[in-house]
Amino acid sequence: MADAAGYSQDGHPAAASYWERTLSTVQYRYLRAIETLARVRKLMGVPMVQINIAAEGGRQVVSSA
């Protein structure tokens, strides 16, 4: 990863630039996937309901109604 000066750990600005572009691309694809999932859920019309059945500090179960 790049440090504050823009250089990667091995000292090459080109490597830092590569990783910056890669991270930007991955973040963009992730956000698009989340938007698409939200759009599909909205089109399905099925509300998501969260049911807490565990004791405090336990796991939660998410189920569609």
C-alpha positions as CSV (number, residue, x, y, z in Angstrom):
1,M,0.0,0.0,0.0
2,A,1.1,3.6,-0.5
3,D,2.3,5.9,2.2
4,A,1.5,9.6,2.6
5,A,4.1,10.6,0.1
6,G,2.5,8.4,-2.6
7,Y,5.2,5.8,-2.7
8,S,4.7,2.1,-2.2
9,Q,6.6,0.1,0.4
10,D,9.2,-0.8,-2.2
11,G,9.6,2.9,-3.1
12,H,8.2,2.9,-6.7
13,P,5.6,5.6,-7.5
14,A,4.3,3.5,-10.4
15,A,3.4,0.6,-8.0
16,A,1.6,3.1,-5.7
17,S,-0.3,4.4,-8.7
18,Y,-1.2,0.9,-9.8
19,W,-2.6,0.0,-6.3
20,E,-4.5,3.2,-6.1
21,R,-6.2,2.5,-9.5
22,T,-6.9,-1.1,-8.5
23,L,-8.5,0.0,-5.2
24,S,-10.6,2.6,-6.9
25,T,-11.8,0.0,-9.5
26,V,-12.7,-2.5,-6.8
27,Q,-14.6,0.1,-4.7
28,Y,-16.6,1.2,-7.8
29,R,-17.5,-2.4,-8.6
30,Y,-18.5,-3.1,-5.0
31,L,-20.8,0.0,-4.8
32,R,-22.4,-0.9,-8.1
33,A,-23.1,-4.4,-6.8
34,I,-24.7,-3.0,-3.7
35,E,-26.9,-0.6,-5.8
36,T,-28.0,-3.5,-8.0
37,L,-28.9,-5.7,-5.1
38,A,-31.0,-2.9,-3.6
39,R,-32.7,-2.4,-6.9
40,V,-33.5,-6.1,-7.2
41,R,-34.8,-6.3,-3.7
42,K,-37.0,-3.2,-4.3
43,L,-38.4,-4.8,-7.5
44,M,-39.2,-8.1,-5.8
45,G,-41.4,-6.2,-3.3
46,V,-40.5,-8.5,-0.5
47,P,-39.8,-6.6,2.7
48,M,-36.8,-7.8,4.7
49,V,-37.6,-8.4,8.4
50,Q,-34.9,-8.8,11.0
51,I,-35.8,-11.1,13.9
52,N,-33.6,-11.1,17.0
53,I,-34.0,-14.5,18.7
54,A,-30.6,-14.8,20.4
55,A,-29.7,-13.8,23.9
56,E,-27.8,-10.5,24.3
57,G,-24.4,-10.8,22.6
58,G,-25.6,-13.7,20.4
59,R,-26.0,-14.1,16.7
60,Q,-28.9,-12.5,14.8
61,V,-31.1,-14.2,12.2
62,V,-32.3,-12.3,9.2
63,S,-35.2,-13.7,7.3
64,S,-37.5,-12.5,4.5
65,A,-41.2,-12.3,5.4
